[in-house]
Amino acid sequence: MTLHIPFDNSYARLPDRFYARLDPVPVGAPGLIALNDALAVDMGLDPEALRSPEGIAMFAGNLVPPGAQPLAQAYAGHQFGGFTPQLGDGRAILLGEVLSPEGQRWDMQLKGAGRTPFSRMGDGRNWIGPVLREYILSEAMHALGVPTTRALAAVTTGETVYRERALPGAVLTRVAPSHIRVGTFQFFAVRQDEEALRLLADHAIARHFPEAQSPADLLRAAVAGQARLVAQWMALGFIHGVMNTDNSHVGGITIDYGPCAFMDVYHPEKVFSSIDQQGRYAYANQPQIAVWNMAQFATCLLPLMGDRDAAVEEATAIVHGFADLYQAEWLARFRAKLGLATAQDGDLALIDLLLTRMAQGQADFTRVFRGLAEGTARDEFLDRAAFDAWHAQWMARLESEGRPLPQAQEAMRRINPAIIPRNHRVEEAIAAALEGDYAPFEQLHAALRNPFDPAPGAEPLRVAPMPDEVVQRTFCGT
């Protein structure tokens, strides 16, 4: 069976200073963990060919297929507020761009493919934990309707990676409409390379916003995309964990699943990332960080926007527009989570009161909203009288628009997931995989394909963790 990948590599046609050209570093004994057949078909690829020894070799970095032009992308970034003028793909190599039969362009990137000129002191490798975490989380986000990178395949390498201890190596093949970050623009802005900024802006417009006519339009579209994206995160209780500008995608998709997590018990100041010591990227801070990142993006685009004073005024207005865009999106999503079909002035207060009672009552975020759709939310609260008082207000609000509760609950079940990738289940899957058992990974991944209408037998995956199962900290893979 011949492996054929329809590459058309537009990023590789940009000037050499955008990247470093190099092949992945081969591994010892690659083996397939998982292949995303449905995604492969969407990309116009043959799943059987991808499962062949040739396909597995490609996913591991042992084979560069015809038409690929491997490269590591250059970018800079603010990391926890501090600027680093050169970061780049330190453990990822873009094989090329796959053009689907429908004309969709997909970057195909190997994450864990070995050292690059941007690796600094890193080994350029992944161990199996971060690979399975990103596979599970990114595909779950896709099933939840959130714009995201996707996982095409995961393979073992037959080699050992050293972190705190010796661990089995693995490579993730992730795909995305692009990997263009705010930090990609920052890389050229800090070098005052206006030609590269213009080429990059044109490239980003062509890839993501073909209706945009100017750099200002690009900024406006990026701000709107970030507002929608972060509102979706907030409505699902998702915490990205590392919202650095190099992890902020200009096309408004979720990228770089490191120490990310979905909340169990709700608290607005919740942090999981082991490296976020000050809580910069806590759940409640995500909207403010998103607009801060967009301000950095705006700064990069100023040289392309004409007269400096006029450009600053226009860019400032666009970035300041984030707040209204986000608030409208957030309200729309939380209204839908409560089964509200119309907008009324008191809705924000009603939503805020529920969230306050959830934090005070140590209630599980996902189970409360799903429980409202199933009539079991009260069980999630320590202070049930406080919930009862809120519930009476909610029922009155539903009655004010003449919507019967069963009708509202039916709509709510299409909005509020029953199953999320809970941290303790992800950790269970990783622990089992370290022993060579991929059944928990496969079971969890299969269940997460239908988060709103879980299949029979998935009930254990809906259960919140017991106290001794709670995961307090998540980690990057580097």
C-alpha positions as CSV (number, residue, x, y, z in Angstrom):
1,M,0.0,0.0,0.0
2,T,1.5,3.3,-1.1
3,L,1.4,6.2,1.3
4,H,0.2,9.4,-0.5
5,I,-0.1,12.7,1.3
6,P,-1.3,15.7,-0.8
7,F,1.1,18.3,0.5
8,D,0.9,22.0,-0.6
9,N,3.3,23.8,1.7
10,S,2.5,27.5,1.7
11,Y,4.4,28.3,4.9
12,A,7.6,26.8,3.5
13,R,7.3,29.3,0.6
14,L,7.8,32.2,3.0
15,P,11.4,33.4,3.4
16,D,14.0,31.3,5.3
17,R,14.0,33.6,8.3
18,F,10.5,32.3,9.2
19,Y,11.8,28.8,10.1
20,A,14.6,26.4,10.2
21,R,14.6,23.5,7.7
22,L,15.4,20.1,9.2
23,D,14.2,16.6,9.2
24,P,12.7,14.9,12.3
25,V,15.2,12.8,14.3
26,P,14.5,9.1,13.7
27,V,13.6,6.8,16.6
28,G,14.4,3.3,17.5
29,A,11.2,1.2,17.2
30,P,8.0,3.1,16.5
31,G,4.6,1.6,17.3
32,L,1.1,2.9,16.8
33,I,-0.9,3.9,19.9
34,A,-3.9,5.5,18.1
35,L,-5.0,6.8,14.8
36,N,-7.9,9.2,14.3
37,D,-9.6,7.5,11.3
38,A,-12.5,10.1,11.0
39,L,-10.0,13.0,10.9
40,A,-7.8,11.2,8.4
41,V,-10.8,10.8,6.1
42,D,-11.7,14.5,6.5
43,M,-8.2,15.3,5.5
44,G,-8.5,13.1,2.4
45,L,-6.1,10.5,3.7
46,D,-6.3,6.7,3.7
47,P,-6.5,5.3,7.2
48,E,-5.2,1.9,6.1
49,A,-2.2,3.5,4.5
50,L,-1.5,5.5,7.6
51,R,-1.6,2.3,9.7
52,S,1.0,0.7,7.4
53,P,4.6,0.4,8.5
54,E,5.3,3.4,6.1
55,G,2.6,5.5,7.8
56,I,3.8,4.6,11.3
57,A,7.3,5.5,10.3
58,M,6.1,8.9,9.1
59,F,4.3,9.6,12.4
60,A,7.5,8.7,14.3
61,G,9.7,10.9,12.1
62,N,11.6,8.0,10.6
63,L,10.2,8.6,7.1
64,V,9.8,12.0,5.3
65,P,7.1,11.4,2.7
66,P,7.3,12.8,-0.8
67,G,6.1,16.4,-0.9
68,A,6.9,17.1,2.7
69,Q,9.1,20.1,3.6
70,P,9.9,19.7,7.3
71,L,10.6,22.8,9.3
72,A,10.6,24.2,12.8
73,Q,8.7,27.5,13.0
74,A,10.3,30.6,14.6
75,Y,8.4,32.7,17.1
76,A,8.9,34.8,20.2
77,G,6.6,35.3,23.2
78,H,5.6,36.7,26.5
79,Q,5.9,33.9,29.0
80,F,4.1,34.8,32.3
81,G,4.5,38.4,31.3
82,G,8.2,38.3,30.5
83,F,9.3,38.7,26.9
84,T,11.6,36.2,25.2
85,P,12.7,37.4,21.7
86,Q,13.3,33.8,20.4
87,L,11.4,30.7,21.3
88,G,10.3,28.6,18.3
89,D,9.4,25.0,17.8
90,G,11.8,23.3,20.2
91,R,10.3,19.8,20.0
92,A,7.9,20.1,17.0
93,I,8.5,19.8,13.3
94,L,6.0,20.8,10.7
95,L,6.0,18.1,8.0
96,G,3.9,20.2,5.7
97,E,0.4,21.3,4.8
98,V,-2.2,18.8,3.7
99,L,-4.8,20.1,1.2
100,S,-8.1,18.2,1.6
101,P,-10.4,17.4,-1.3
102,E,-12.7,20.2,0.0
103,G,-9.8,22.7,-0.1
104,Q,-9.3,22.8,3.7
105,R,-5.6,23.3,4.6
106,W,-4.2,21.3,7.5
107,D,-0.7,21.7,9.1
108,M,0.7,18.3,9.9
109,Q,3.1,18.6,12.8
110,L,5.1,16.0,14.7
111,K,5.3,17.0,18.4
112,G,8.3,15.3,20.1
113,A,10.3,14.9,16.8
114,G,13.7,15.7,18.3
115,R,16.0,18.7,18.8
116,T,15.7,21.8,16.6
117,P,17.7,25.0,16.6
118,F,15.0,26.4,19.0
119,S,15.3,23.6,21.6
120,R,17.7,25.5,23.9
121,M,18.5,23.0,26.6
122,G,15.7,20.6,25.8
123,D,15.9,17.2,24.2
124,G,13.1,17.8,21.7
125,R,11.2,14.7,22.8
126,N,7.9,13.9,24.4
127,W,7.1,11.1,26.8
128,I,3.8,9.2,26.6
129,G,2.0,11.3,29.3
130,P,1.8,14.6,27.4
131,V,1.1,12.8,24.2
132,L,-2.0,11.0,25.6
133,R,-3.1,14.1,27.5
134,E,-3.1,16.3,24.4
135,Y,-4.7,13.6,22.3
136,I,-7.6,13.2,24.8
137,L,-8.0,16.9,25.6
138,S,-7.8,18.2,22.0
139,E,-10.2,15.6,20.6
140,A,-12.6,16.2,23.6
141,M,-12.6,19.9,22.9
142,H,-13.4,19.3,19.2
143,A,-16.4,17.1,20.2
144,L,-17.5,19.9,22.6
145,G,-17.5,22.3,19.6
146,V,-14.5,24.3,20.6
147,P,-12.0,25.4,17.9
148,T,-8.8,23.5,18.5
149,T,-5.8,21.7,17.1
150,R,-6.6,18.1,16.5
151,A,-4.8,14.8,17.2
152,L,-4.3,12.6,14.1
153,A,-2.0,9.9,15.6
154,A,0.1,8.9,18.5
155,V,3.0,6.5,18.4
156,T,5.6,5.2,20.8
157,T,9.2,5.5,19.9
158,G,10.8,2.5,21.6
159,E,13.2,4.9,23.3
160,T,13.5,6.4,26.8
161,V,12.9,10.0,27.7
162,Y,14.3,11.4,30.9
163,R,12.3,13.8,33.0
164,E,12.2,13.3,36.8
165,R,12.7,9.6,35.9
166,A,13.1,7.4,32.8
167,L,9.8,7.3,30.8
168,P,8.7,5.8,27.5
169,G,9.0,8.2,24.5
170,A,6.1,9.1,22.2
171,V,5.3,11.4,19.3
172,L,2.0,13.1,18.7
173,T,0.9,14.1,15.2
174,R,-1.3,17.1,15.6
175,V,-3.0,19.0,12.8
176,A,-4.4,22.5,12.7
177,P,-5.5,25.2,10.2
178,S,-2.2,26.8,11.0
179,H,0.3,27.2,13.8
180,I,0.5,31.0,13.5
181,R,0.7,32.6,17.0
182,V,0.8,36.1,18.4
183,G,4.4,35.2,19.2
184,T,5.1,34.6,15.5
185,F,4.3,38.2,14.9
186,Q,6.3,39.3,17.9
187,F,9.4,37.5,16.5
188,F,9.5,39.9,13.6
189,A,8.2,43.0,15.4
190,V,11.1,42.9,17.9
191,R,13.5,42.7,15.0
192,Q,11.7,45.6,13.2
193,D,11.4,43.4,10.2
194,E,8.4,45.2,8.5
195,E,8.7,43.1,5.3
196,A,8.3,39.9,7.3
197,L,5.4,41.3,9.3
198,R,3.6,42.2,6.1
199,L,4.2,38.8,4.6
200,L,3.0,37.1,7.8
201,A,-0.1,39.3,8.0
202,D,-1.0,38.5,4.4
203,H,-0.4,34.8,5.1
204,A,-2.5,34.8,8.2
205,I,-5.3,36.6,6.4
206,A,-5.2,34.1,3.5
207,R,-5.3,31.1,6.0
208,H,-7.9,32.4,8.4
209,F,-9.7,35.6,7.4
210,P,-9.9,35.8,3.6
211,E,-12.6,38.5,3.9
212,A,-10.1,40.8,5.7
213,Q,-8.8,43.7,3.6
214,S,-6.2,45.2,5.9
215,P,-4.0,44.6,9.0
216,A,-6.7,46.4,11.0
217,D,-9.3,43.9,9.7
218,L,-6.9,41.1,10.8
219,L,-6.7,42.5,14.3
220,R,-10.4,43.0,14.5
221,A,-11.0,39.3,13.4
222,A,-8.4,38.0,15.8
223,V,-10.0,39.9,18.7
224,A,-13.4,38.6,17.9
225,G,-12.1,35.1,17.6
226,Q,-10.4,35.2,21.0
227,A,-13.5,36.6,22.6
228,R,-15.6,33.7,21.3
229,L,-12.9,31.1,22.2
230,V,-12.3,32.2,25.7
231,A,-16.1,32.5,26.3
232,Q,-16.4,28.8,25.2
233,W,-13.6,27.8,27.6
234,M,-15.3,29.6,30.5
235,A,-18.7,28.0,29.7
236,L,-17.0,24.5,30.0
237,G,-14.9,25.2,33.0
238,F,-11.7,24.8,31.0
239,I,-8.4,26.2,32.2
240,H,-5.7,26.5,29.5
241,G,-2.9,26.9,32.1
242,V,-0.3,28.6,30.0
243,M,-1.8,31.5,28.0
244,N,1.5,32.9,26.9
245,T,1.5,34.9,23.7
246,D,3.4,32.0,22.0
247,N,0.4,29.9,22.9
248,S,-2.2,32.4,21.6
249,H,-3.3,31.5,18.1
250,V,-4.3,34.4,15.8
251,G,-7.0,32.3,14.2
252,G,-8.9,31.9,17.5
253,I,-8.2,28.2,18.1
254,T,-7.1,26.4,21.2
255,I,-3.4,25.4,20.9
256,D,-0.7,23.9,23.1
257,Y,-2.3,21.6,25.6
258,G,0.2,21.5,28.4
259,P,-0.9,21.8,32.0
260,C,-4.5,22.4,30.9
261,A,-7.5,20.9,32.8
262,F,-11.3,21.0,33.3
263,M,-12.4,22.0,36.7
264,D,-14.2,19.6,39.0
265,V,-15.3,21.7,42.0
266,Y,-16.0,25.3,40.8
267,H,-13.9,28.2,42.0
268,P,-13.1,31.3,39.9
269,E,-9.5,31.4,41.2
270,K,-8.7,27.8,40.3
271,V,-5.2,27.1,39.0
272,F,-3.8,23.7,38.0
273,S,-0.5,24.4,36.3
274,S,2.5,23.6,38.4
275,I,4.4,26.5,36.9
276,D,1.7,29.1,37.5
277,Q,2.9,30.1,41.0
278,Q,1.1,33.5,41.0
279,G,-2.2,32.4,39.5
280,R,-1.7,34.6,36.4
281,Y,-3.6,32.1,34.2
282,A,-6.4,31.2,36.8
283,Y,-9.8,30.4,35.4
284,A,-11.3,33.9,36.1
285,N,-8.2,35.6,34.7
286,Q,-8.5,34.1,31.2
287,P,-10.5,36.9,29.6
288,Q,-8.1,39.6,30.8
289,I,-5.1,37.6,29.6
290,A,-6.7,37.1,26.2
291,V,-7.2,40.9,25.8
292,W,-3.7,41.5,27.0
293,N,-2.4,39.1,24.4
294,M,-4.4,40.9,21.7
295,A,-2.8,44.2,22.8
296,Q,0.6,42.6,22.1
297,F,-0.7,41.5,18.7
298,A,-1.9,45.0,18.0
299,T,1.5,46.4,18.8
300,C,3.1,44.1,16.3
301,L,0.6,45.3,13.6
302,L,1.1,49.0,14.1
303,P,3.9,49.4,11.5
304,L,1.5,48.0,8.9
305,M,-1.4,50.3,9.7
306,G,-0.2,53.6,8.3
307,D,0.2,56.9,10.2
308,R,1.4,56.0,13.7
309,D,-1.0,58.2,15.7
310,A,-4.0,57.1,13.7
311,A,-2.9,53.5,13.9
312,V,-2.6,53.6,17.7
313,E,-6.0,55.1,18.0
314,E,-7.6,52.5,15.7
315,A,-5.8,49.5,17.3
316,T,-6.7,50.7,20.8
317,A,-10.3,50.9,19.9
318,I,-10.3,47.5,18.3
319,V,-8.6,45.9,21.4
320,H,-10.9,47.7,23.8
321,G,-13.8,46.2,21.8
322,F,-12.9,42.8,23.2
323,A,-14.8,43.5,26.5
324,D,-18.2,43.9,24.8
325,L,-17.7,41.0,22.4
326,Y,-16.6,38.7,25.2
327,Q,-19.4,39.8,27.5
328,A,-22.1,39.2,24.9
329,E,-20.6,35.8,24.0
330,W,-20.3,34.8,27.6
331,L,-23.9,35.8,28.4
332,A,-25.2,34.0,25.4
333,R,-23.4,30.8,26.4
334,F,-24.4,30.8,30.0
335,R,-28.0,31.7,29.1
336,A,-28.1,28.7,26.9
337,K,-26.6,26.6,29.7
338,L,-29.6,27.6,31.9
339,G,-32.1,26.9,29.1
340,L,-33.0,30.6,28.6
341,A,-34.2,31.4,25.1
342,T,-34.5,35.2,25.5
343,A,-32.3,37.9,27.0
344,Q,-33.5,39.8,30.1
345,D,-31.8,42.5,32.2
346,G,-31.5,40.3,35.3
347,D,-29.8,37.4,33.6
348,L,-26.3,38.4,34.5
349,A,-27.2,38.6,38.2
350,L,-28.9,35.2,38.0
351,I,-25.9,33.6,36.5
352,D,-23.5,35.3,38.9
353,L,-25.5,34.2,41.8
354,L,-25.5,30.6,40.7
355,L,-21.7,30.7,40.3
356,T,-21.3,32.3,43.7
357,R,-23.4,29.6,45.3
358,M,-21.4,26.9,43.4
359,A,-18.1,28.3,44.8
360,Q,-19.5,28.5,48.3
361,G,-21.1,25.1,48.1
362,Q,-18.1,23.3,46.6
363,A,-20.3,22.2,43.7
364,D,-18.9,20.4,40.6
365,F,-19.1,22.7,37.6
366,T,-20.0,20.1,34.9
367,R,-22.4,18.2,37.1
368,V,-24.3,21.2,38.3
369,F,-25.1,22.4,34.8
370,R,-25.9,18.9,33.5
371,G,-27.8,18.3,36.7
372,L,-30.0,21.3,36.0
373,A,-30.9,19.5,32.7
374,E,-31.6,16.2,34.5
375,G,-33.1,17.4,37.8
376,T,-30.1,16.3,39.9
377,A,-28.2,19.6,40.4
378,R,-29.3,20.0,44.1
379,D,-27.3,17.0,45.1
380,E,-24.0,18.8,44.1
381,F,-24.3,21.5,46.8
382,L,-23.2,21.3,50.4
383,D,-25.7,24.1,51.2
384,R,-28.9,22.9,49.6
385,A,-31.0,25.6,51.0
386,A,-28.9,28.2,49.2
387,F,-29.4,26.2,45.9
388,D,-33.1,26.0,46.6
389,A,-33.4,29.8,46.9
390,W,-31.5,30.2,43.6
391,H,-33.6,27.5,41.9
392,A,-36.8,29.3,42.7
393,Q,-35.4,32.4,40.9
394,W,-34.4,30.3,37.9
395,M,-37.9,28.7,37.7
396,A,-39.5,32.1,37.8
397,R,-37.2,33.3,35.0
398,L,-38.1,30.4,32.8
399,E,-41.8,31.0,33.5
400,S,-41.3,34.7,32.5
401,E,-40.6,33.6,28.9
402,G,-43.3,30.9,28.9
403,R,-40.8,28.1,28.4
404,P,-41.8,24.8,30.0
405,L,-39.1,23.2,32.1
406,P,-38.9,20.0,30.0
407,Q,-38.4,22.0,26.8
408,A,-35.6,24.0,28.4
409,Q,-34.0,20.9,29.8
410,E,-34.0,19.2,26.4
411,A,-32.1,22.2,25.0
412,M,-29.8,22.2,28.0
413,R,-28.8,18.6,27.4
414,R,-27.4,19.7,24.0
415,I,-25.3,22.4,25.6
416,N,-24.1,21.0,28.9
417,P,-21.9,18.0,28.5
418,A,-22.4,14.9,30.7
419,I,-18.8,13.8,30.2
420,I,-15.6,15.8,30.2
421,P,-12.0,14.6,30.3
422,R,-11.7,14.7,34.1
423,N,-8.2,15.0,35.4
424,H,-8.2,11.8,37.4
425,R,-9.4,9.8,34.5
426,V,-6.7,11.3,32.2
427,E,-4.1,10.4,34.8
428,E,-5.5,6.9,35.1
429,A,-5.2,6.5,31.4
430,I,-1.6,7.7,31.5
431,A,-0.7,5.5,34.4
432,A,-2.1,2.4,32.7
433,A,-0.3,3.3,29.5
434,L,3.0,3.3,31.4
435,E,2.3,-0.3,32.2
436,G,1.5,-1.1,28.5
437,D,-2.3,-1.0,29.0
438,Y,-4.1,1.4,26.6
439,A,-7.6,0.2,27.4
440,P,-8.4,3.1,29.8
441,F,-7.2,5.6,27.2
442,E,-9.3,4.0,24.5
443,Q,-12.4,3.8,26.7
444,L,-12.1,7.5,27.8
445,H,-11.4,8.7,24.3
446,A,-14.3,6.7,22.8
447,A,-16.7,8.1,25.5
448,L,-15.6,11.7,24.9
449,R,-16.7,11.5,21.2
450,N,-20.3,11.9,22.5
451,P,-20.0,14.2,25.5
452,F,-23.7,15.4,25.3
453,D,-25.3,12.0,24.7
454,P,-23.0,9.4,26.3
455,A,-23.3,5.7,25.3
456,P,-24.5,3.1,27.8
457,G,-21.7,2.0,30.1
458,A,-20.1,5.5,30.3
459,E,-21.7,6.4,33.6
460,P,-18.5,5.8,35.7
461,L,-16.8,8.5,33.6
462,R,-19.4,11.1,34.6
463,V,-18.6,10.7,38.3
464,A,-16.7,13.4,40.1
465,P,-13.4,12.3,41.8
466,M,-13.3,11.0,45.3
467,P,-11.2,13.2,47.7
468,D,-8.2,10.9,47.2
469,E,-8.5,11.0,43.4
470,V,-8.5,14.8,43.0
471,V,-5.7,16.1,40.8
472,Q,-4.4,19.4,42.2
473,R,-1.5,20.0,39.8
474,T,-0.9,19.4,36.1
475,F,2.5,19.6,34.3
476,C,4.1,20.5,31.0
477,G,5.8,17.8,29.1
478,T,9.1,19.5,28.8
